[in-house]
Amino acid sequence: MSEDCDEEEVLELLDDEYARAILTATSAEPMSAQELSERCDASETTIYRRLDRLQDCDLIEEQLQPQPDGNHYKVFVSRLESFSVQFEDGELRADLERKPAEEDVADRFTRMWQDL
């Protein structure tokens, strides 16, 4: 788990219906905060609060999505691959697996340019 988040914090975060909805939606496709607000039936303020907490625990990643008109906007992608809880010998053990972080557009462009 992230050094900033212990098992208890992750369990508390996953107990939140909006955090779970965000992780579920962004595991299928990158989504903006506005899209998440509509999908989760929550205010953008609520979504941004959950996104901050999810980012603090490294469970969601922010990416820039370029548009054909030259603009770009932020989208969010789930990094949570799996989360399991085991009770053994009187102790709780939580295992968290994250997807590898994706390169942002600037990093991909730099790598592509260097490969030429």
C-alpha positions as CSV (number, residue, x, y, z in Angstrom):
1,M,0.0,0.0,0.0
2,S,1.0,3.6,-0.4
3,E,3.3,4.8,2.4
4,D,0.7,7.6,3.0
5,C,-2.3,5.2,3.5
6,D,-2.4,2.3,5.8
7,E,-4.9,-0.7,5.7
8,E,-7.4,1.1,7.9
9,E,-7.5,4.2,5.7
10,V,-8.0,2.1,2.5
11,L,-10.8,0.1,4.1
12,E,-12.4,3.3,5.3
13,L,-12.1,4.8,1.8
14,L,-13.5,1.7,0.1
15,D,-16.4,1.9,2.5
16,D,-17.5,5.1,0.9
17,E,-20.1,4.6,-1.8
18,Y,-18.8,7.5,-4.0
19,A,-15.2,6.3,-3.8
20,R,-16.3,2.8,-4.9
21,A,-18.5,4.3,-7.7
22,I,-15.5,6.4,-8.9
23,L,-13.2,3.4,-8.9
24,T,-15.8,1.2,-10.7
25,A,-16.5,3.8,-13.4
26,T,-12.8,4.7,-14.0
27,S,-11.8,1.0,-14.2
28,A,-13.8,0.8,-17.5
29,E,-12.7,4.1,-19.1
30,P,-11.0,7.4,-18.3
31,M,-13.5,9.9,-17.0
32,S,-13.5,13.6,-16.2
33,A,-14.8,14.9,-12.9
34,Q,-17.9,16.2,-14.6
35,E,-18.6,12.8,-16.1
36,L,-18.1,11.2,-12.7
37,S,-20.4,13.7,-11.1
38,E,-23.2,12.7,-13.6
39,R,-22.4,9.0,-13.3
40,C,-22.3,8.9,-9.5
41,D,-25.2,11.4,-9.1
42,A,-23.0,13.6,-6.9
43,S,-21.8,17.2,-6.9
44,E,-18.4,17.9,-8.5
45,T,-17.2,19.1,-5.0
46,T,-18.0,15.6,-3.6
47,I,-16.3,14.0,-6.6
48,Y,-13.1,16.1,-6.2
49,R,-13.0,15.4,-2.5
50,R,-13.1,11.6,-3.2
51,L,-10.6,12.0,-6.0
52,D,-8.1,13.7,-3.7
53,R,-8.4,10.9,-1.1
54,L,-8.1,8.2,-3.8
55,Q,-5.0,10.0,-5.2
56,D,-3.5,10.3,-1.7
57,C,-3.7,6.5,-1.5
58,D,-2.5,6.0,-5.1
59,L,-5.7,4.3,-6.1
60,I,-6.5,6.7,-9.0
61,E,-4.4,8.4,-11.6
62,E,-4.9,11.8,-13.2
63,Q,-4.2,12.1,-16.9
64,L,-4.4,14.8,-19.5
65,Q,-6.6,13.9,-22.5
66,P,-5.7,15.9,-25.7
67,Q,-8.5,17.1,-27.9
68,P,-8.5,17.5,-31.7
69,D,-8.9,21.3,-31.3
70,G,-5.6,21.5,-29.4
71,N,-7.2,21.8,-25.9
72,H,-6.9,19.2,-23.2
73,Y,-8.7,18.2,-20.0
74,K,-8.1,16.1,-17.0
75,V,-9.5,12.6,-16.8
76,F,-9.1,10.0,-14.1
77,V,-8.2,6.3,-14.3
78,S,-8.4,3.7,-11.6
79,R,-5.1,2.1,-10.6
80,L,-6.8,-0.4,-8.3
81,E,-6.5,-3.9,-9.7
82,S,-7.6,-5.9,-6.7
83,F,-8.2,-5.6,-3.0
84,S,-8.6,-8.6,-0.6
85,V,-8.9,-9.0,3.1
86,Q,-7.9,-12.1,5.0
87,F,-8.5,-12.9,8.7
88,E,-5.8,-15.3,9.9
89,D,-4.5,-16.1,13.4
90,G,-6.5,-13.3,14.9
91,E,-5.2,-10.7,12.6
92,L,-6.6,-8.8,9.6
93,R,-4.4,-8.7,6.5
94,A,-5.3,-6.6,3.5
95,D,-3.6,-7.0,0.1
96,L,-3.8,-4.3,-2.5
97,E,-2.7,-4.6,-6.1
98,R,-2.3,-1.6,-8.4
99,K,-2.2,-1.4,-12.1
100,P,1.1,0.1,-13.4
101,A,1.0,3.9,-13.8
102,E,0.5,5.0,-17.4
103,E,2.7,7.5,-19.1
104,D,1.2,10.9,-19.7
105,V,1.0,12.4,-23.2
106,A,4.1,14.5,-22.7
107,D,6.2,11.5,-21.6
108,R,5.0,9.4,-24.5
109,F,5.8,12.2,-26.9
110,T,9.3,12.6,-25.4
111,R,9.9,8.9,-25.6
112,M,8.7,8.8,-29.2
113,W,10.9,11.7,-30.2
114,Q,13.9,10.1,-28.5
115,D,13.3,6.9,-30.4
116,L,13.5,8.6,-33.8
